[in-house]
Amino acid sequence: MFDRHSIQKAITILGKGTLDILFPAQCARCSEPVDTASSLCAGCWPDITFISAPYCVQCGYPFDYNVGETPLCGSCIAKPPPFSSGRSVLKYDEASRDMVLSFKHADRTDQTPAFAQWMVRSAPDLLAAPCLIVPVPLHPNRLLKRRYNQSALLANQIGRLTNQPVAPTLLLRKKATPSQGSKTFKGRWLNVKGAFAVRPTMQEKLIGQRILLIDDVYTTGATLSACADCLLNAGAAQVDILTLCRVVRPANLSI
């Protein structure tokens, strides 16, 4: 089945108006028609929690109230992550779960433009300065099964929106680790230890660069930290992170 995203290039020559007539803009959550692409319908908007300040200046964890000019969460104080700063767009909860999982597992790649626009709007400071955009990779076995890497789709679209360079294959997932979804906090960190590597032919590309690491969901930070460590050890000057969703409090939600 064709969708708006998959045939967009094919009918560009006919103009945007034709595309809008054939495939009207849809709510990113429920697919109901909306006036503007990359938006939510009036029914879904109140249910989705967008993360805004105040939040931890290092990992982006949201606070209920202002805790100072440069607030740090307890986790970043206790165990500072290797990345310098981070931002997430949405709270991952019951309201956003199905929307995110359909993008991640159910071929809803047509949601990519909406999600990427939200990510760009949420992190103007991270995207204002030059950076190299790098997605968290999938292992080849999982990529073959899923057919696409949702983080790479987001990274490529963010690059197009901001004119920042993207290196979608710079990071490799060299270990076919089990899914993080059912693992404990400690288990998630052990699961991804040593799982990533920089593609040898691309290492020179990242030396001295500020990397903006892209992923779909921030849960414990284990995967993002493992990737950031790998990039810094290979010569990156700095790593910042940007994710679509953030698990704010532990919950029985599959990812």
C-alpha positions in Angstrom: 0.0 0.0 0.0 1.4 3.4 -1.0 1.3 6.3 1.5 2.1 10.0 1.4 5.7 9.6 2.3 6.6 6.7 0.0 5.5 8.4 -3.2 6.2 12.0 -2.4 9.3 12.2 -4.6 7.4 10.5 -7.5 4.9 13.3 -7.8 6.9 16.3 -6.7 6.9 17.4 -10.3 3.2 17.8 -10.1 3.4 20.2 -7.2 2.7 20.1 -3.5 -1.0 20.9 -4.1 -1.4 17.6 -6.0 0.2 15.6 -3.1 -2.1 17.3 -0.6 -5.2 16.4 -2.6 -4.2 12.8 -3.1 -2.9 12.3 0.5 -4.4 14.9 2.9 -2.4 15.7 6.0 -3.2 13.2 8.8 -2.9 13.3 12.6 0.4 11.7 13.6 -1.3 9.7 16.2 -4.8 8.6 15.0 -4.5 9.4 11.2 -7.6 11.6 11.2 -7.4 14.5 8.6 -5.8 17.7 9.9 -5.2 21.1 8.4 -1.5 21.1 8.7 1.0 18.3 8.1 3.2 17.3 11.1 0.5 18.0 13.6 -2.0 16.3 15.9 -5.8 16.5 15.7 -7.8 18.4 18.3 -8.8 15.1 20.0 -5.2 13.8 20.3 -3.4 17.0 21.2 -4.5 17.2 24.9 -3.4 13.6 25.5 0.2 14.0 24.4 2.7 15.4 26.8 5.4 17.5 25.2 8.5 18.0 27.4 9.4 21.6 28.1 11.6 23.5 30.5 12.6 23.1 33.3 14.6 19.9 32.6 18.0 18.5 33.3 20.6 20.4 31.3 22.6 17.3 30.6 20.0 14.5 29.8 16.8 16.5 29.4 14.9 14.8 32.2 11.9 17.0 32.9 11.3 18.6 36.4 8.0 19.5 37.9 9.3 22.8 39.1 12.3 25.1 38.5 15.4 23.9 40.5 17.9 26.6 39.4 19.7 28.1 36.4 21.6 24.9 35.4 19.6 22.1 36.9 20.9 18.5 36.9 18.9 15.4 37.7 19.9 13.0 40.4 21.1 10.4 37.8 23.4 12.8 36.1 24.8 14.0 39.4 25.4 10.4 40.6 26.7 9.1 37.3 27.4 11.8 34.7 26.7 10.5 31.2 29.3 10.8 28.5 27.1 13.1 26.3 27.1 16.8 27.0 23.5 17.7 26.7 20.2 16.1 25.6 16.7 16.8 24.7 13.5 14.7 24.2 10.2 15.8 22.6 7.5 13.7 24.2 6.9 11.8 27.4 6.6 8.1 26.6 3.4 7.0 28.2 0.1 5.3 27.5 -1.0 8.2 25.3 2.1 8.2 23.1 3.0 4.5 23.2 0.9 3.2 20.3 2.0 6.1 18.1 5.7 5.4 18.7 5.4 1.7 18.4 3.6 1.9 15.1 6.5 4.0 13.8 9.1 1.7 15.3 7.6 -1.7 14.5 4.6 -1.4 12.1 5.9 0.3 9.0 4.4 3.7 9.8 7.3 5.5 8.2 4.9 8.2 7.0 5.1 9.6 10.5 8.8 10.5 10.0 8.3 14.1 8.7 6.0 15.0 11.7 8.3 13.5 14.3 11.4 15.0 12.8 9.8 18.5 12.7 8.9 18.1 16.4 12.5 17.2 17.2 13.9 20.2 15.3 11.5 22.6 17.1 12.3 21.2 20.5 16.1 21.6 20.2 17.0 24.7 18.3 20.1 25.2 20.5 21.4 21.8 19.7 20.9 22.3 15.9 22.0 25.9 15.6 25.8 25.1 15.7 27.5 22.9 13.2 27.2 19.2 14.0 27.3 15.8 12.4 24.0 13.9 12.8 24.4 10.2 13.6 21.6 7.7 14.3 21.7 4.9 16.8 22.2 1.8 14.6 20.4 -1.5 14.4 22.2 -4.8 14.1 22.1 -6.1 10.5 19.9 -9.1 11.6 17.3 -6.8 13.1 17.5 -4.3 10.2 16.8 -7.2 7.8 13.8 -8.2 9.8 12.4 -4.7 10.3 13.5 -3.4 6.9 14.3 0.1 8.2 16.0 1.8 11.1 13.6 4.3 12.6 16.4 6.4 14.1 18.1 6.7 10.7 14.8 7.9 9.2 14.6 10.6 11.8 18.3 11.5 11.4 18.0 11.9 7.6 14.9 14.0 7.9 16.4 16.2 10.6 19.4 16.7 8.4 17.2 17.8 5.4 15.3 20.2 7.6 18.4 21.8 9.1 21.0 21.4 6.3 23.2 19.6 8.8 25.3 16.7 7.5 24.1 13.2 8.3 26.2 10.0 8.7 23.6 7.3 8.9 26.1 4.4 8.7 29.0 5.8 10.8 28.0 3.7 13.9 27.8 -0.1 13.7 26.0 -2.4 16.1 28.5 -5.3 16.1 26.6 -7.4 18.7 23.2 -8.8 18.1 21.9 -7.9 21.6 18.5 -9.0 22.9 15.8 -6.4 23.0 16.1 -3.9 25.8 12.4 -3.9 26.4 12.1 -6.6 29.1 15.4 -5.9 30.9 16.1 -4.3 34.2 18.0 -1.0 34.6 21.3 -2.9 35.2 20.5 -5.4 32.6 20.1 -2.7 29.9 23.5 -1.3 30.6 25.1 -4.8 30.6 23.3 -5.7 27.4 24.8 -2.9 25.3 28.3 -2.9 26.8 30.7 -3.2 23.9 27.8 -3.5 21.4 28.8 -0.5 19.2 31.8 0.5 17.0 32.6 3.2 14.5 32.9 2.1 10.9 36.7 2.0 10.3 36.4 3.7 6.9 34.5 6.6 8.4 36.5 7.3 11.6 38.3 10.3 10.1 34.9 11.9 9.4 34.1 12.2 13.1 37.5 13.3 14.5 37.0 16.7 16.2 33.3 16.8 15.3 30.4 17.6 17.5 28.0 14.7 17.1 24.2 14.9 17.5 23.1 11.4 18.3 19.5 10.5 17.3 17.3 7.8 18.7 13.5 7.2 19.1 13.1 6.5 22.8 15.3 7.4 25.8 14.7 4.9 28.6 17.6 4.5 30.9 20.2 6.1 28.7 22.2 2.9 28.4 22.1 2.7 24.6 22.8 6.4 24.1 25.7 6.3 26.6 27.2 3.3 25.0 27.1 5.0 21.6 28.4 8.3 23.0 31.4 6.5 24.6 32.2 4.8 21.3 32.1 8.1 19.4 34.2 10.0 21.9 36.8 7.2 22.1 37.0 7.3 18.3 37.8 11.0 18.3 34.6 13.0 18.5 35.0 16.3 20.3 31.5 16.2 21.9 28.3 14.2 21.7 24.8 15.6 22.3 21.6 13.6 22.1 18.1 14.2 20.7 15.3 11.7 21.0 11.7 11.6 20.1 10.4 10.2 23.4 11.6 10.0 27.0 10.5 7.5 29.7 10.0 9.8 32.6 9.0 7.4 35.3 9.2 3.5 35.4 6.1 2.0 33.9 5.0 -1.3 32.4 5.2 0.0 28.9 6.8 -2.1 26.1 9.3 -0.4 23.8 
